[in-house]
Amino acid sequence: MALRVNKSCEASVVIDAPIDAVWALVSDVTRTGEWSVECRDVEWLEGASGPVKGAHFRGRNRRNATRWSRVCEVLEVEAPQRLAWRTLPTRLLPDSTRWEFELAPDGARTRVTERMRVLQVPAIYDRLYAMMLPQHRDRTPDLVADLGRIKSHLEASIPNA
């Protein structure tokens, strides 16, 4: 069996916080470094200052000894229910992945689902990523960990959560 990265995965959590509070955190991509297992820093590009369709941002990532950055394009913004973006392919990194947060009220709480789906990846890069970043073979544990940190952050900051 050849090494490959998992092409899609998702995880969900129910957070004891109102949907607007959850949306405020996950839609501010500049705060991603507070909860992401991999992303360390994000900045808006080209004068963008928030999530609107077509806006670009750069994420700087680190996993093990590997560091890289990606420019992303916002694909969907449906406040406070959905935010989706994709990594833009380059000559050096020709893959593209769609990332999405979906929020739904659950009484006074919020169900948050994080999804990722590889849109394109050349076969040689698929194997290379799987070898260099073994955690990318199945990103589900990373999504679970991200959501756990989002939950902890929000529940610690919301009174009576």
C-alpha angles and dihedrals in degrees: 000000000000121000114256138162118250107257096212142007141156141193134191137201135179112231123200092230135092118267093247092058092049091046091051090058103041096040092054096079090183086073095054091105088066092068112010121108090214113016113084104175139007131193131183115240136210094022095306115144103176145010112301126145110275096018117135131219135174122230121199113208140189131188121169104319093333120104128181142149131220134195111225133197123214108236104176136015118180104160122242097003111050142021120175133173139164134218110245116235119239133184091262095040105029096172126100129201130188117220124192142181118199120189127193130175115250102187105293089339131075131234110215122194122189118197136181129188127179107231096186137355127163111237095245091053091047090059093040093052091046090054099041096040107029090177087068090067086081117008094184094099089051092052090048090051092047091051091047091056091046089051093048093047095049097041090050092051100043114082113239092006 
